[in-house]
Amino acid sequence: MWKFLKLFAYLLSHPKVGKYKKTIFVGFPILYLIMPDLVPGLIDDLIIIAIGFMAFVKIGQKDIKVPQGDDTIDVDAKLIND
């Protein structure tokens, strides 16, 4: 859970993640929470927020290289002909 929240905060603050993605997948679920309820109860609000935030993390990772931890090695290679 902490790993997800840390990744979510990283993607939300990263400038390469598009503003439209932040608006659609983070802003609209929060707006849905604030709006008057069409369905009484809190469970529908929590489901919409969870789906929106998980979709944001999944789609936001495609925009940038997300650091995976200490065991990840990022290498740029170039083929040189002899």
C-alpha positions as CSV (number, residue, x, y, z in Angstrom):
1,M,0.0,0.0,0.0
2,W,2.8,2.4,0.9
3,K,4.6,1.6,-2.3
4,F,1.5,2.4,-4.3
5,L,1.0,5.7,-2.5
6,K,4.7,6.6,-3.0
7,L,4.4,5.9,-6.7
8,F,1.2,7.8,-6.9
9,A,2.7,10.9,-5.3
10,Y,5.8,10.6,-7.6
11,L,3.7,10.4,-10.7
12,L,1.4,13.2,-9.6
13,S,4.3,15.6,-9.1
14,H,6.3,14.5,-12.2
15,P,6.2,17.1,-15.0
16,K,6.3,14.6,-17.8
17,V,3.0,13.0,-16.8
18,G,0.3,14.9,-18.8
19,K,-1.9,17.3,-17.1
20,Y,-5.0,15.8,-18.9
21,K,-4.1,12.4,-17.3
22,K,-3.9,14.0,-13.9
23,T,-7.2,15.8,-14.4
24,I,-9.1,12.8,-15.7
25,F,-7.8,10.0,-13.4
26,V,-7.3,12.1,-10.2
27,G,-9.4,15.2,-10.5
28,F,-12.6,13.7,-11.6
29,P,-12.7,11.0,-8.9
30,I,-12.1,13.6,-6.3
31,L,-14.8,15.8,-7.9
32,Y,-17.2,12.8,-7.8
33,L,-16.5,12.5,-4.0
34,I,-17.4,16.1,-3.5
35,M,-20.6,16.1,-5.6
36,P,-23.9,15.3,-4.0
37,D,-24.5,11.5,-3.9
38,L,-26.6,9.9,-6.6
39,V,-26.3,6.6,-4.7
40,P,-26.5,7.0,-0.9
41,G,-23.4,5.7,0.9
42,L,-19.7,6.1,0.7
43,I,-18.8,2.8,-1.0
44,D,-19.5,4.0,-4.5
45,D,-17.3,7.0,-3.9
46,L,-14.4,4.9,-2.7
47,I,-14.7,2.5,-5.6
48,I,-14.6,5.4,-8.1
49,I,-11.6,6.9,-6.4
50,A,-9.7,3.5,-6.2
51,I,-10.4,2.8,-9.9
52,G,-9.3,6.3,-11.0
53,F,-6.1,6.3,-8.9
54,M,-5.1,2.7,-10.0
55,A,-5.7,3.7,-13.7
56,F,-3.6,6.9,-13.2
57,V,-0.7,4.9,-11.8
58,K,-0.9,2.3,-14.6
59,I,-1.1,4.9,-17.4
60,G,1.3,7.4,-15.8
61,Q,4.1,4.8,-15.7
62,K,4.1,4.7,-19.5
63,D,5.1,8.4,-19.7
64,I,8.3,8.1,-17.7
65,K,10.8,5.5,-16.5
66,V,9.7,4.8,-12.9
67,P,12.5,3.9,-10.6
68,Q,11.9,0.3,-9.5
69,G,14.3,0.1,-6.6
70,D,18.0,-0.5,-5.9
71,D,18.3,-3.7,-8.0
72,T,17.4,-1.9,-11.3
73,I,20.2,-1.1,-13.7
74,D,19.4,1.3,-16.6
75,V,21.9,1.0,-19.4
76,D,22.0,2.8,-22.8
77,A,23.9,0.7,-25.4
78,K,25.1,1.4,-28.9
79,L,26.2,-1.1,-31.5
80,I,29.6,-0.3,-33.0
81,N,30.7,-2.1,-36.2
82,D,34.4,-3.2,-36.3
